[in-house]
Amino acid sequence: MNRHRFFVGIAAMLLACAAPSSASQAQSGRYGPLALAVLRDGAVHGVFAERRVGNGTPESPQFGCLFLLEGRMEGGTARVSTWVPGEAERITGELRLGAHPSLQLEENHGGCLMTSGDMKDEPYDLLLDETRDNWVGAGLVTAERTVLHPEPLDDPGRRRPYLVRFDPVAVLARQPGWISVEYLEASEGRVTGWLRDADVALSAAPAP
């Protein structure tokens, strides 16, 4: 055997083993305003949430770019569908993960040009801020107000923290009638708890 070809072949095999696969590059976590859950079967589920106060208040921002996302990774990219809960229109696009994550949509959702910028004419750059291996889905609160419980049980006799309409959450687990979530806009630390599943619109999460 040609010795040069032998060593070239060995080097190629070592590089192939060392190179990260597209599956390993697709990670769950915070990509700036996009919270993304990447499941083992390649399914991706996310929520994009960015708001600007403008002439409003922190409790009632003037502009918001808010939508859910779902798709499936194939070779580092995913054809995705995005939508706002309560609206019939779905906007498709392409999500890229790996070394240079980005999201590009065929149209901009309402409010996005005033907050996050254009996602139609050029890819919106995403930066992986932190990974989360325990996220299994994502959602937006649809109830005007929903109580965050420490356990999947109603306890009306005690005061509890609550979330309001369009607050973004990552899904940690589900039980019949309940969803364990992490609130994604907490000012300090990680805020988790259980919500009634009827109060949240989900991109997706495993069945109970």
N, C-alpha and C positions, 0 to 999 in steps of 0.2 A: 504493500500500500504506500502511496505517496505520503511521506512524513509531513509535508507542509499541509496537505489536505486534512490529515488526521488531527493536527493541532488546531486548525481553523474550525473543524467540526466540533471539537471539544469546547473551544471558546464560545462558539455560537450556542451550544447547549447550556453552558454556564450563564450566559447573558439572558437566555430565555427563562431560565429558572429564577434569576434575580429580578427580572423585570416585573413590575406589578401588573396584575391583570386588570381589565376594565371593571370587573366586579369589585376588586379591592379599592379601586379609585373612587367608586360610587359610595359615598359614606353618608350616613344619617347625621344631621346636625344643623347648626345655624349658619346659613349662607347670607349674612347681612339680614335683610328683612324677610328672607325666605327660610322657613323652617321646613326641613325635608326629612321624611322617613323613607329609607331605602330597605325594602324587604328582601329576604333571601331568594325569592323567586324572580327578582329583578323589578318588581312593581315599585313605583315611587308615588308617594302621597305627600302633599305639602300645603302650606298656607303662606301666602305673601301678605304682609301687613306692615304698612308704613303710613304714618299720619303726620300732618303739618298743622301747627296751631294757627298760623296766619292771623286773621282777625277774630279767631275763635278763642277757646280756652282749652287747657289740657284735658278737661272733662268732656268737651265738645269741640274737637278740632275742626277747622274750616275745610281741610282737604284730607282725603284718604285714598290710598291705593290698597285695596283689600280683595283677595280672591283665593279660591281653592284650586288645587292642581292635582292631576293624576296622570299616570303614564306607565311605561315599562322600558327599562334600560336595555339597549341592544348595542354592544360595542362602544360603550361610553356615552351614548346619546339616547334620548328618549323623545318620542313624539308625544306631546302632552296636550291635555284638554284642561282649560281653566274656566272658572265660572264664579259668579257672585251668588250666594244663597238667596233664593227668592226670585232670581231673574232667569228667564228661559235661555238667553243667549249663551253659547259656549264659544270661547275663542281658543283656537289651537295654536301650537307653536312647537319649538324645539328646546329641550333642556340638554345642556352639555355639562358633564362632570369630569373630574380628573384634574390635570394640571392647570387648566384655565376655565373654570366653571362659568357658564353664562346661560341666560334665558332670552329667547326671542319669540315674540308673539306676532300673529298675523294682523292683529289690531290691538290698540291700547284700551285697557279697561278705563271706565270713567274715573276721573280723579288722579290717575297715575301720572299724567303729564305735569300736573301741578305739584306732585310730591316726589316721585321716584325718577321721573324723566321718561324719555321715549324708549319703548321696548319693541317697536315695530320696525323702524328703519335700520336699526343696528342692534347687535346683541347687548343685553344688559349684563354687565360684569357682576359676578357673584364671588365673594370671598368667604371661604370656609373659616368662620371664627372659632367654632368648637364642635367636636363630634359628640353624638349622643347615641349609644348603642341600645338604649332601652325605649326608643320611640317606635311605635308601630302604626301611627297614623297622625292626622292633623285635622283641625276643624276651626270653625268660627261660631261663637255664641250667637244664637238667633233670638233667644228670649230677651225681653227688656231688662230682666234681672234674674240671675240664677245663683243660688247659694252654693258655696264650695264646702263640702262636707269632709271631715277627716276619715269617715268610713262610708260605705255605700248603704247608708241608713238615714231616714228622715229623723231629725232631732229638733222639732220646732220650738222647744223650750229654751234653746240657747242661741245667743247671737253668733253669727258666723260671717266670715268674709264672703264677698259675692263678686261675680263678674257681670258685665253688662253687654248689650248687643254689639256684635262685631269684635269683641275681644278674641284674640287668637290663642289657640291652645294646641299643644302636642298631646297625642293620645299615648298613654302608658299601658292601659289594660282595659278590659270590658267585662262586665257582669250583666245579667239580664236587667235592663232598665237603668243601668248606671255606666258611666265612663270615668276612668281614672285619668286625670289630665295634669299637665304642667302648664301654668299660665306663662305666656311668652313675653309679656310686657311688664313683668315685675321690676320695680326700681331697685330692689336689693334681694340677693339670694334667689333660691328657687322656691316658687310657690306651687304646691301640688295639692290635690284633693279630688273628691268625687263629685261629678255633676249628673243630674238627670239627663239621660241621652236624648230625651225629647227637646232639650234646650240647646242642642248643638247640631250644626250641620257639619258632616264629616266628609273629608276627601275619601278616606277609607280606614278601616282597622279590622283586625281579625274578628271573626264571629265569636261570641261568647262560648 
